[in-house]
Amino acid sequence: MTDRTGIFSGDDPFDIARAWLEEARQEEPNDPNAIALATVDPEGLPDVRMVLLKDIDGQGADGSFVFYTNYDSAKGRQIAASGKVAFVMHWKSLRRQIRVRGTASREEGPQADAYYDSRALQSRLGAWASRQSQPLSSRGALVAEVARVSLKYGTNPTRPPFWGGIRIKPSQIEFWADGAFRLHDRFQWTLDGADRWQTARLFP
Ligand SMILES: Cc1cc2nc3c(=O)[nH]c(=O)nc-3n(C[C@H](O)[C@H](O)[C@H](O)COP(=O)(O)O)c2cc1C
């Protein structure tokens, strides 16, 4: 039994996440889809940085979250090595957060091509020009590299093979909302061995 009501109600955690993100789009001044993405390096040392969540796909045991990045970046290499990530989204205006833990793998199919093609030309060329997370001698060197790839790839570049989506398949999702006097509401959804989501209310 659960006493999930109001903003926490529903049978599917991805539907709830989509609804909360939609609310945040109305309230947050900037980047309502920003997530703090955590990875671990080979020594087990955590790393974290912001990325933009671009898709919440599917439902139930097949639901997933997608963001885009350079596969050769620090995060890209850490994900390739561990296959594990966590992220948190926090909306100051709504006083809510969503926490996610799970596995991650590349999304390099038509969905990644379509997203790449939807971006502004300068952003598409920027993806080609940036060796993300590598040392850069100067801003001028980056500008020169953008000019070089512009000449090489023109106005209709294809998606670089080293740039694309990361699809996160969660095993745990937690919805948190601020309550009076720190008596917050927390509901944790966990995927069980039979691929069914189980929910539990947690002490705040
Ligand atoms: C609001 C915000 C959104 C960002 N979105 C992305 C993104 O979607 N993809 C990305 O690769 N980097 C994004 N960045 C930059 C990353 O935070 C980070 O600097 C970069 O990806 C390199 O991280 P790494 O060296 O850990 O791989 C964003 C930064 C901010 C502040």
The ligand as an SDF file (V2000), in Angstrom:
LIG
                    3D

 31 33  0  0  0  0  0  0  0  0999 V2000
   23.6010   24.0900  -17.6410 C   0  0  0  0  0  0  0  0  0  0  0  0
   24.6800   23.2710  -18.3180 C   0  0  0  0  0  0  0  0  0  0  0  0
   24.3290   22.3780  -19.3080 C   0  0  0  0  0  0  0  0  0  0  0  0
   25.3110   21.6040  -19.9360 C   0  0  0  0  0  0  0  0  0  0  0  0
   24.9180   20.6730  -20.8670 N   0  0  0  0  0  0  0  0  0  0  0  0
   25.8310   19.8280  -21.3960 C   0  0  0  0  0  0  0  0  0  0  0  0
   25.4090   18.7610  -22.2490 C   0  0  0  0  0  0  0  0  0  0  0  0
   24.2170   18.5590  -22.5210 O   0  0  0  0  0  0  0  0  0  0  0  0
   26.3790   17.9460  -22.7440 N   0  0  0  0  0  0  0  0  0  0  0  0
   27.7130   18.1020  -22.4410 C   0  0  0  0  0  0  0  0  0  0  0  0
   28.5270   17.3280  -22.9430 O   0  0  0  0  0  0  0  0  0  0  0  0
   28.1270   19.0990  -21.6220 N   0  0  0  0  0  0  0  0  0  0  0  0
   27.2170   19.9550  -21.0870 C   0  0  0  0  0  0  0  0  0  0  0  0
   27.6260   20.9560  -20.2330 N   0  0  0  0  0  0  0  0  0  0  0  0
   29.0560   21.0680  -19.9050 C   0  0  0  0  0  0  0  0  0  0  0  0
   29.4300   20.0380  -18.8400 C   0  0  0  0  0  0  0  0  0  0  0  0
   28.9890   20.4750  -17.5630 O   0  0  0  0  0  0  0  0  0  0  0  0
   30.9450   19.7240  -18.7780 C   0  0  0  0  0  0  0  0  0  0  0  0
   31.6630   20.9100  -18.6000 O   0  0  0  0  0  0  0  0  0  0  0  0
   31.4480   19.0330  -20.0240 C   0  0  0  0  0  0  0  0  0  0  0  0
   30.4930   18.1080  -20.5410 O   0  0  0  0  0  0  0  0  0  0  0  0
   32.7540   18.2950  -19.7510 C   0  0  0  0  0  0  0  0  0  0  0  0
   32.5460   17.3550  -18.7050 O   0  0  0  0  0  0  0  0  0  0  0  0
   33.5630   16.1220  -18.4670 P   0  0  0  0  0  0  0  0  0  0  0  0
   34.9610   16.6620  -18.6300 O   0  0  0  0  0  0  0  0  0  0  0  0
   33.2630   15.6550  -17.0780 O   0  0  0  0  0  0  0  0  0  0  0  0
   33.2360   15.0790  -19.5090 O   0  0  0  0  0  0  0  0  0  0  0  0
   26.6660   21.7480  -19.5960 C   0  0  0  0  0  0  0  0  0  0  0  0
   27.0110   22.6840  -18.5980 C   0  0  0  0  0  0  0  0  0  0  0  0
   26.0370   23.4280  -17.9620 C   0  0  0  0  0  0  0  0  0  0  0  0
   26.4430   24.3920  -16.8670 C   0  0  0  0  0  0  0  0  0  0  0  0
  1  2  1  0
  2  3  1  0
  2 30  2  0
  3  4  2  0
  4  5  1  0
  4 28  1  0
  5  6  2  0
  6  7  1  0
  6 13  1  0
  7  8  2  0
  7  9  1  0
  9 10  1  0
 10 11  2  0
 10 12  1  0
 12 13  2  0
 13 14  1  0
 14 15  1  0
 14 28  1  0
 15 16  1  0
 16 17  1  0
 16 18  1  0
 18 19  1  0
 18 20  1  0
 20 21  1  0
 20 22  1  0
 22 23  1  0
 23 24  1  0
 24 25  2  0
 24 26  1  0
 24 27  1  0
 28 29  2  0
 29 30  1  0
 30 31  1  0
M  END
$$$$
